[in-house]
Amino acid sequence: MEIWINPACSKCRSALSILDEAGAEYTVRRYLDDPPTEAELVAVLDRLGLEPWDIARTGEAVAAEIGLKTWERTEATRDRWIKALAEHPILIQRPIITADDGPAVVARTEEAVRSVLD
């Protein structure tokens, strides 16, 4: 499995601790240093069953700079959102875990992290 993290994020560190305690094998991706491509974001969103606005951090400074909160949340604007997340990875909610066998979660809670371990 792979986990997208920002090492400065307490929820990311918590998720890593839970994975370590469970003896899980995983790869860490520091997504701010190694941003996902638009294609990778589309694939992860499909696995999550979410839309790009569902994983957007609208409280970030860059979100205000680009007016993200005012953007429509429609199929017609989906590509615009994905492009913004790829160009400004700080906007991506974290951590995101993708398991090798298919499931993916935004792992902001202990329950979400443990759901990929079952």
N, C-alpha and C positions, 0 to 999 in steps of 0.2 A: 504494500500500500504506500501511497504518497501523501504527505501532509504539507500544505502550503502554509508557511508561517512568516510572521514578523517577530524576530527574537525579542523585541521590546514589548511585545504584547503579553499581558499576564494570562489571558485565555489560551494563547498558544503554548506558553510554558506549562500550564496546567494540563492541556491535552497531551503534550509530550510526556509528562509525568505519568499520566494514566496509561498511555501506550507502553511506557517502559515497565511499569508495575505489572502489566499484563504479559510482558515478554513478547510483545508484538514486534514483528519485523517491518520496518518502514524506511522510506527515504524522505529526507527533509528537503523541501524546496523553499528557499528564501525568496519568495515571489517578488520582493522589491528589488532584489539584485538580479533575478532571473525571471522577468515578467512573462506571464503566459501570452501566447499569441491569440489573435482573435479566434482562430480555429480551435485552439485548446480551450478557450473560454466557452465556445459553443458546445464542445463535447462535454465539458464539466457541467454546464447548465442543463444539458439534456439528461445527464446522469443524476443530477440533483432534482430534476423536475421543477426547476425554478426559472424565472426570467432574470435578465441582467439587473433590473431595478431592485429585485429581491435581495441581491447580494451587494448592492452599492452602499458605500458608507457616505451618506449625504452630508454628514457633519464635518467632513474634512475641509480644510481651507481651499483646496483645489476645486472641490465641488461647488463652493460659493463662487469661485473665480469663473467657472464655466457655466454657472447658472443651472446646475444639475437638478436642483429641486423643482425647477419650473418645467422641465422636459416632460412631454407626454409619455405615458407608459402604454404604448400600443405596439401591435405587430409592425406597424409602419415605421416606428422609431427604434425598434429592437436593435438594428445594426448600429445605430448611432450610439446607443448605450454600450454595446459590446466594444466598439472602437474606443470610447472614452475609458473603459476599464482597462483595455490593453495599453493605451497611451499613458494612463495615470494609475498604475497598479495599487497605489495607496488607497484607491477607492474600493478595492475588493475586500469584502467582509472576510474575516479570518477567525480561526483557522478553517481550512477546507481539507477534508480527508477523502481521498478516493481509494477504495479498496480494489485489489486486483480482480476480484470476482464480480465487480459491478457496482455495489452500493457506493454512494457518495453522500457526505453530510457536511453542513456548515456546523462545525464542532464547537459551538460556544458554550455547551453545557456538558457536564459529566455524562449524562444520559446519551447525548448525541455521540460522544466519543465511544462509549461502550457499545453503541448500536452497531458499529462496524467490526467489533470484536466477536460478536455472536455468530 
